[in-house]
Amino acid sequence: MKKEDLLARYEALGDERDFAVAQALYEQAVSENSNARVLADYGYLLESHGRNELRRAIELYERAIDLDPSYDRAHYQLISARAGLQEPELPVAIYEQRVADSPGEVREQRFLAIAYLKTHDYRRALAAAGDGLALAPNDPPLIALRGEARAGLGDPEGALADWRCALALDADDISALYSSAFLLERLGRLTEATQAWESIIEWGERHGDTLHNEWPKQELARLRALRKAPGRSR
């Protein structure tokens, strides 16, 4: 069967055997004599496979939540996976209802703020984080989420201040450091972005996390090279 026919079958039926054979044929075609259609078709095959895998992941996250509703990570991953499928509005509806059902639950405000962030609705994300902080003023995750909303609303200094605060309250969660590094680079503040990556690497070394330090080291090297480029900010 031709690779194009296998692609059509996989798109229609989602049979992993069709995907495996089609992938091998497209890999061969790309290595031998690729053209625009071959590249686009192979990309679409991989995209379709990725969507199917995400749907499977969503099923697993939903089962995990059913088994243990208190396991926060499953909620976060579910929200992220839905966004990956371009369905971010589905978690919004779910967690809006959960907040309405449990208005005093701080964790529900966290989930809702993240769901809003995935839809790029930064104003509602800011409001959800604020509602949660009214219940728990020193909650590090909510402060960090407020920072994400402020960054989305064009308030970088407010975002950076929130992330510094979140780190000061919980030094074991350095997600705010990553957010700071990305934002500082977008702002062209490469020296500060470099310092953020250095702090991430230092944290990993203190905690013996050599595996997860590999990518930060690559980012640090990239930024250092970028700073040396003619005409770039130092």
N, C-alpha and C positions, 0 to 999 in steps of 0.2 A: 504493500500500500504506500502511496506517495505521502510525503511529509505534509503536504497541504491537506490531504484527505484526513490524515491523523489529527491535524490541528482542528479541523471542522468536527470530527468525532469527539475529540476531547472537550471542545467548547460545548457541544450538545449533551454529552453523556457524563463527562467528568470521570472517566475510567482512567485510573492511574497507570494501567498497562499501556494505554494509548499515549499517555504523556511520556512515559519512559522511552518508548520507541521513537516518538516524534522528536524528543529532545536530542537523542543520539544522532538522528538524521540531520537536524538543524545544526548541531555542533559541527558535524562533518561539512555541511554546506558552507557554514561561516568560515571555517578554516581553509576551504579549498578555493572558493570563488564567490564571495558574498556580494550581494547587490542590495539596493534599498529595500526591495520587497522582502527578500530573505531575512534581512535584519529586522524589519518591522514585524514580520510574521513570527519570528522567533521571540522577539520581545513580547508580542501579544500572547504567545504560548506560555511564557514565564509569568506574565501578568495574570493570566487566567488561573494558572496553577497557584499563584500567590493568593488570589482571592479565595480559592477553594480551601487552601490551608488556613486562611484567616477565619473562614466560617467554621472549620473544624475546631480551631482554637476557641472561638466564641462558645461553641457547644460545651467545651471542657470548662471554660470559666463559669458558665452558667451552672453546670453541675457542681463545681466547687463551691459556688455561693449557696446552692441548695443544701449541700452537705454541711457547710460551716459558714453561715451568714456573717460571722464576726471576722472572717479572714479578709482583711482589707485589700491585700494585694490582688486578689481575684477581681474585686470591683475595679481597681485602677486599670488592670490589664484588659478587662472587658470594655471599658470606656475607650481605651486606646485602640483596641482591635476594631471596634465599630467605626472609629474615625478613619482607620486604614481602609475600610470598605466604603468610605464616603457616606456613612450612615450616622454621623455624630448626633443627629437630632433624636435618635432612639434612646440613648442613655439620658439625654436631657429630660425627656418626658418621664422616664422611670424615676430619676432622682429628684425631680420636682415633686412627684407624688410622694416619694419617701420622706422628703423634708416636710411636706404638708402633713403626713401621718405622724411624724416624730419631730416636731418643731424645736425641741430642746436638745437634739442630738448633734454634737459637734462634728462627728465623723460624716454625718449625712451632708452637712454643709461643705465639707471637704470634697466629697464625691461630686456634689452639684457644681462647685466652683471649677473642678477639673472638666466636667462635662461641658460647661459653658466655654472654657478655654479652647476645647477641641473644635467648637463651632466658630471660634474667633469672635465670640460675643463678649468682648472684654468688659463692657460696662456691667453686664449681668454677672460676670465672673467676679468683678470687684465688689458688687453688692452682696453676692453669696459669701465671699470671704469676709466681708465686713459683718454680715449677720452672724457668722460663726465666731468671729473675734469678739463680738458683743457678749457671747456666752463664755468664751475662753480667751481673754486678751493676750495671753502669752503662748498661744498654740503655734509652735514653729511651722508645721505644714501649712496652716492657714496664712501665716505671715508670708511664707514663700510664695504661696498661690496669689496673694495680693500683689506681690512683686511682679509675677508673671502678667497679671492683668494691667498693672501700671505700665509695664514695658509695652504691652500691646496698645495702650492708649497714648503712647508717646511721652511718657514720663520716666526717662531712664534714671534720673537721680533718685526718684522715689522708689523705683524698682531695686536699684543697687542698695539703697538704705534698708529696704525690707529684707533683702537677701543677707546682708551683713547681720541684721538682727536675728534672723532665723538661724544662722550659723552660730551666733553667740549663745543662743538658747539650746541648741542641739548640735554639738560638734561632731557627733557620730553620723549625721546625715549631711553629705556635702553636695547634694543635688543643686543647692543654691550657688555653689562655687562654679559648677558647670554652666548654669544659667548666666552667671556674671561674666564668665569667659566669653561665651557666645555674644552677649550683648555688647561687651566692650570692644570686641573685634568689629562688630557691625558699626559701632560708633567711630571706628578708626583709632581708638585708644589702644594701640598695640602693646605699648609698654605695660599697661595695667592688665591687658588680656594675658600677656606672657606671665605676669606675676600670678594671675589666677591659676593658670595651668601648672605653674611651679608649686603652688600650694596644694593642688590636687595630687600631684606626684608625691610631694612630701607626706601627705596624709596616707597615701597608699603604702609608702615605704614604712611609715610608723606602724601600720597595721599588718604588715607582711603581705600585702595584696599585690604581688608582682604581676600576676596575670592581667588584672584590670588596669595596670599602669601602662601597658603597651600602647594603647591608643592615645592616652594623654601625652605620652612621650613623643609620639608622632606629631600630634598637634603642636606641641611646644617647638619641635624642630621646624615645622612648617612656618610658625609665626616668627621665629628667630630669623629664618631665611627671608621672610617677607619684609621684616623690619630693615634688612640690609639692602633691599632693592632700591634703586635710585628713585628719589621723589616720594618715598613712603615715609609715613610718620614713624618716629622712633618710640 
